[in-house]
Amino acid sequence: MSTRRIHPWPVRLTHWLNAIGMVGMFMSGWGIYNASPLFAFNFPRSITLGGWLGGSIAWHLAVMWLLVVNGLAYVLYGVFSRHFKRDLLPVSVSAIRRDFIDALRFRLAHQHGRYNAVQRLSYWLVLALGVLVLLSGLSIWKPIQLQGLVNLFGGYDFARFVHFGAMAGIGAFVVVHLALVLLVPRTFLPMITGGTRENSND
């Protein structure tokens, strides 16, 4: 038996820091939302973080900086290690269509360390949503100092809807990601150990 490396340690570290940060971001964000709901519902107080509006905001900002630093580290690693080019490119319409149809038919083969076209697209989309949620969040946090950014989002009120929508998109990605892990549980351990054991041919 030999061990084949699948996920380098920087990918694993940023992945798990991001997972922890997203839990805090969602829970504190739900607390902030409840103070001034956008829609006709509230999140249960038991799943919010901070205890009150000020506490939720403090947690939200603290976790935001964790995610910003972690995200920047991941992007820099992805560029300079060629992780993005090697693992997340290319992304073509034909490949996405093919893999999406195969996934719907439960015929999509999974190979350790290789992302299919749908996965590649989803990772690029969630990175874009991360940028969108950061910029919209900054415009809500500092609407006077960042008036130009607020105007870019169509005003403070609309920026809140953009922020909520981007977070909802990230949440949907997380749900699908967890569902895939449950469907293919052998993908979980390599994200901790970094590799998988394989039979070696002598």
C-alpha positions in Angstrom: 0.0 0.0 0.0 1.2 3.5 -0.8 -0.2 7.0 0.0 -1.1 9.3 -2.9 -1.3 13.0 -2.0 -4.5 14.6 -3.0 -4.9 17.8 -1.0 -1.8 19.8 0.0 -1.7 21.1 3.5 -2.5 24.7 2.6 -5.7 23.6 0.9 -6.7 21.5 3.9 -5.9 24.3 6.4 -7.7 27.0 4.6 -10.7 24.6 3.9 -11.2 23.9 7.6 -10.6 27.4 8.8 -13.2 28.5 6.2 -15.6 25.8 7.4 -15.3 27.1 11.0 -15.5 30.7 9.9 -18.6 30.1 7.8 -20.5 28.6 10.8 -19.7 31.8 12.8 -20.6 34.0 9.9 -24.0 32.4 9.3 -25.0 32.3 12.9 -23.9 35.9 13.7 -25.4 37.1 10.4 -28.8 35.5 11.3 -28.7 37.5 14.6 -28.1 40.7 12.7 -30.8 39.8 10.2 -33.3 39.2 13.0 -32.8 42.8 14.3 -34.2 44.2 11.0 -35.6 41.3 8.8 -35.7 41.7 5.1 -38.5 39.1 4.7 -41.4 37.9 6.7 -39.5 35.4 8.8 -36.9 35.3 11.5 -34.2 32.8 12.3 -34.6 30.9 15.6 -32.7 32.6 18.4 -31.0 29.3 19.4 -29.0 29.2 16.1 -27.8 32.8 16.2 -24.5 34.0 17.7 -23.9 37.1 19.8 -27.0 37.3 22.0 -28.0 40.7 20.9 -27.5 43.0 17.9 -24.2 44.5 19.1 -22.8 41.1 20.0 -23.8 39.6 16.7 -22.2 42.5 14.8 -19.0 42.1 16.9 -18.8 38.4 16.1 -19.7 39.0 12.4 -16.8 41.5 12.0 -14.3 39.3 13.8 -15.1 36.3 11.7 -15.1 38.4 8.6 -11.5 39.3 9.1 -10.6 35.7 9.7 -12.3 34.7 6.4 -10.7 37.6 4.5 -7.2 36.7 5.6 -7.9 33.0 5.0 -9.4 33.6 1.6 -6.5 35.8 0.6 -4.1 33.1 1.7 -6.0 30.5 -0.4 -6.1 32.7 -3.5 -2.4 33.5 -3.3 -1.6 29.8 -2.8 -3.9 28.9 -5.7 -2.2 31.3 -8.0 1.5 30.7 -7.1 1.2 27.0 -6.7 -0.8 26.7 -9.9 -3.5 24.9 -7.9 -6.2 26.9 -9.8 -4.8 26.2 -13.2 -4.0 22.5 -12.4 -7.2 21.6 -10.6 -9.9 24.1 -11.4 -9.3 24.8 -15.1 -10.4 24.4 -17.8 -14.2 24.9 -17.5 -16.1 24.5 -20.7 -19.8 24.6 -21.4 -19.7 21.2 -23.1 -17.9 19.6 -20.1 -20.3 21.2 -17.6 -23.3 19.9 -19.6 -21.9 16.4 -19.9 -21.0 16.1 -16.2 -24.3 17.7 -15.1 -26.3 15.2 -17.1 -24.2 12.3 -15.8 -24.7 13.6 -12.2 -28.5 13.7 -12.7 -28.3 10.1 -13.9 -26.1 9.1 -11.0 -23.4 8.0 -13.5 -20.8 10.6 -12.7 -17.6 8.8 -11.7 -15.6 10.2 -8.8 -11.8 10.2 -9.0 -9.7 11.1 -6.0 -7.9 14.4 -6.5 -9.7 15.3 -9.8 -12.6 17.7 -9.9 -15.3 17.3 -12.6 -16.5 20.2 -14.6 -19.5 20.9 -12.4 -17.3 21.0 -9.3 -14.9 23.4 -11.0 -17.7 25.7 -12.0 -19.2 25.6 -8.5 -15.8 26.5 -6.9 -15.4 29.5 -9.2 -18.9 30.6 -8.5 -18.5 30.4 -4.7 -15.3 32.4 -4.9 -17.2 35.1 -6.9 -20.0 35.0 -4.3 -17.3 35.4 -1.6 -16.1 38.6 -3.2 -19.7 39.8 -3.7 -20.6 39.1 0.0 -17.5 40.9 1.2 -18.1 44.0 -0.9 -21.8 44.2 -0.1 -21.0 43.6 3.6 -18.5 46.5 3.6 -21.0 48.8 2.0 -23.5 48.0 4.7 -20.9 48.3 7.5 -19.5 51.7 6.3 -22.2 53.3 4.2 -21.0 56.8 4.7 -17.3 56.2 4.2 -17.9 53.9 1.3 -20.7 55.8 -0.5 -19.3 55.0 -3.9 -19.5 51.3 -3.2 -23.0 51.6 -1.7 -24.1 53.4 -4.9 -22.6 50.6 -7.0 -25.0 48.3 -5.3 -27.9 50.6 -5.9 -28.1 52.0 -2.4 -27.9 50.8 1.2 -31.3 48.9 1.2 -30.5 47.0 -2.0 -27.0 46.2 -0.8 -28.6 44.4 2.1 -30.6 42.2 -0.4 -27.4 41.6 -2.4 -25.6 40.6 0.8 -28.4 38.3 1.9 -28.6 36.7 -1.6 -24.9 36.1 -1.8 -24.9 34.5 1.6 -27.8 32.3 0.6 -25.9 31.3 -2.5 -22.9 30.3 -0.4 -25.2 28.5 2.0 -26.6 26.5 -0.9 -23.1 25.6 -2.0 -22.4 24.4 1.6 -25.5 22.2 1.6 -24.7 20.6 -1.8 -21.1 20.2 -0.7 -22.1 18.3 2.5 -24.7 16.2 0.6 -21.9 15.1 -1.8 -19.7 14.2 1.1 -22.5 12.0 2.5 -23.0 10.4 -0.9 -19.3 9.8 -1.4 -17.9 9.5 2.2 -14.5 8.4 1.1 -13.8 12.0 0.0 -13.9 13.1 3.7 -10.8 11.5 5.1 -8.3 12.8 2.5 -9.4 16.4 3.4 -8.0 15.6 6.9 -5.0 13.4 6.1 -4.1 14.9 2.7 -3.9 11.6 0.9 -5.5 8.2 0.2 -4.1 4.7 0.5 -3.7 2.8 -2.8 -2.4 -0.5 -3.8 1.1 -0.2 -5.3 2.3 -2.4 -8.1 5.7 -3.8 -7.6 
